[in-house]
Amino acid sequence: MIPKYQREYSWRKPQWAALYDDIMGESGSKPHFLGTVIAISGDDAIHPQLELVDGQQRMTSLSILLAALYREMADRREQFIADESRLFESISLRKMLATNDNPRLRLQAQGNNNADYVYLVSLAISQNGQAPTPVPRYWGNRGIGKAYKYFRSRITSELEGSTDPLSVVFGMARRVRNTVLVKIEVPDHASAFTLFESLNNRGMDLSPIDLIKNEMLARADSDRNLNIDNTYEKWMRVIAAVGPDGGA
């Protein structure tokens, strides 16, 4: 779960291209290391859940890439349905994306992120390539939809001229699944934000406003009388008053 105080999904074509090229450019079976992610432990033993504090851009982008690859597999299902090994691989990939048709990754709501992602997953895992729910308005103009279209186009280009496109698709999926992420799991927000600032040297730089927000939320978490969500709501009221750049 990506908490609501996180910034929206913000990766664009330069980051998508770098991620895709890094993963698909690896030779042989060598795994590609994608760095660390920071998560806060959940306290529900029946329905375990991790709150992702650092790594949402990579996790979301990887998930979108997997969704694009699964859709390519699903469109070719009749070609491998009798192949137990490939059928098992495709089923395993689907389970990485969703459990009982519900996405395993839950994005924050702002910017229509989660609604767009839910639609994307339903589109990717549908039997006929048609999502069972209506497409969110302007879906294709926002980051989630654009990322999915970008990865679909890169996959299509990869398959053009291939004499065995099915093997190419499954090989690409294995490379993505073979990536390595190191998860650092911490018990509270204060520990997570301290680590977040010290390790955040990848992807898109944090703005001064992001750094101030992280410090404020970390301090809120260390005070038993303050709630992270309530503190975040107050923070958003301040941002609405002074503007996203802090009035600079």
N, C-alpha and C positions, 0 to 999 in steps of 0.2 A: 504494500500500500504506500502510495506517495502522499504525504500529508498536505493539507491545504495551504500551509504556510510556505511551501516550496514555490519557486517561480515556475511559470508555465513551460511547457515543452518548447525549447527555443532553438534546437539544432536546425540547420538549413543545409543547402546543397554542399557547401565545402566540407561540413562535418560528415554528412552522409557518404560523400565520395571517399573521404579519407578512411572511414570505417570499412566500407565495402572493399576498397582497394587493399587495405591492410590484411583483411581476413582472406579474401580470395587470392591475394598474391602470395600467400604462404605456400611453400612447396612441400609435397609429400604429406605425411600425417603429423607434421610438427604443429603443436597447438599454438594459438596466438594469444598472448597475454594482454588483457584489457585493463589491468590495474586493479584498484581496490574499490569496494563499495562499503558504505557504513550504514548499518541498520540498528534500530532499537528493538530489543527483544519484546515480544508480545507476552502478555500474562494470561492468555486464554489457552489452556491446555487442550480443550476440545476442538477449538477452531484456531489453530496457531496462525499468527500473522506477524510479519516483519514490517516495521515502518522504515522506509528507505529515506535516509537523510542525505546521502551523497551517492550519486551514480544513476540518478533517474534518467538523464539524457542518454547514457549508454544502454541502460536496461530497456528503455522504451524503444530506442532505435533498433536494438537487436531483436526485440519482439516483433517490430514491424517488418524487419527483414525476414524473420522466420515465417511470419504470416504470408508474405509475398511468395516465399518458396513453397509453403504448404498449398497455396492456391494453385500454383503451377503443377504440383503433384496431383491435386484433386482433379484438375482438368484433364489429366492423363491417366486417371485411375483404371480405366478399362485395359490399359496397356500392361499393367503389372498386378492386377487383382489376383492372378493365379500364382504370383511369386510371393511365397509366405514371408521371406526375409524383407522384401521391399514393402510389403503390406504392413508388417510390424513396424518398420521405420516410420512410415507415414502416420500410423496410429499414435506412435510415441511422440512424434512432432506435434500432432494435434493436441495431445494431452499437455504439452508444454505451454500451449497457448490458452487452453480453456479446460475447465472441469464442469461437466454437465452443461455445456454451452455458455458458462459464465467465465469471462476472462480471469486468468490467474493474477494478472497485474491490474491494479486499480489506480488510475491516475487521479490527480486533483481536478476539481470541477471547473476552476476558472479558465476562461478562454475556450470553453466548450471541450477541454481536453478529454475528460473521461467519456463524455457522450460520443465524441468522434472516435475514440479508441474502441469503445464497445461496438460501435457500428462496423469499424474496420475488422475486428475479430469475427463478428457474425458474418461479414462478407467473405472472409478468407475461409472459414470452416463450413460454409453452407454447401449443401450437396450439389447445387446447380449453379453456383457462382452468383446467386441473387440473395442479398441479405433479407432476412424475414422481417426486418424493421425498416421504416422509412429512413431515407438518407437525411442526416441533419442538414439544415440549410447552410449553404456555403461550405460544405464539408471539404470540397476539393480545393478551396482557397486557403485553408488553414494548414498548420504544420504537419499534423498527423496524416491528413489526406495526401498532402504533397509528398511526404516521405514514402508512403505506400506506392504512389505512382512512380516515384523516382526508382525505387528498388525493383518494381515490376519491369520498368523500361531497361534497367541494367541487366536483369535476368534474361529478358527477351533478346537483347543484343548478344548475350553470351551464347544463346542457343541457336542463333542464326547461322546456317551453314553447317551445323553439327550433324553427323551421320547417326549419332546416338544421343539425342537430347535427353532422354530419360536418365541415362547414366550421368549426364552432366548435372541435371537437377539434383539428383540424390547426392552426388559428390559435393555440390555446393552446400547442401543442407548439412552434410557431415562436417564441413569446414566451420560453419557457423556454430554447430553444436560442440565442436571441439575447442572453442575459445575458452579461456580460463579467466575467471574473476576471483579475486580474494575477498571474502566477506569478513569485515570486522564488525562483530556484534557487541553492542554496549548496552548497559541497563537503563540509561536515562538520556534526556536531551542535552543536558549540560556537557556530558562526556562526548556526545556525538558532535556538537557544534565546535568544541575545542579541536577534535580530530579533523573535522570538516575543513576548518580554516588552514590547518597545518598541511593537509594533504591535497587541497584543491589547487593543483598546478597543471591541470589538464583541461581540455575542452574550452568552454567560453569563460573568460575572466569574470570574477565577481566584481560588481560595482561597489562603490563606497556605501550605497544604500543597502545592498545585500549584506555587507559586513556588519553594518550597524544593526540590521534586523537580527542577524545571527547572535550577536552579542546580547541584545535585549532578550531574545528568547532563551538563551542559555541562563541568563540571570533570573529570568522568570521561573525557570524550571528548578533552580536551586533554592527558591523561596516557596515553602509549602503552601503559602496563602495565595499563590498566583497560578492560574491555569494557562497552559500553552495556547489553547484555542481562543480563550477570552483575550489573552494578551495580543494574539495575532489580529483579532478583530479590531482592537484599539489601534494597533499599528496601521491597519488599512485605512482607518478614519484619518490618521495623521497624513498618510500618503495622499489621500484624496484631497486634503486641504492644501498641502504644499507642492504636490506634483511628484511624478516618479523620479525626477532628478534632484529632489530635495530643495527645489526652489533656486537651484544654481543659475 
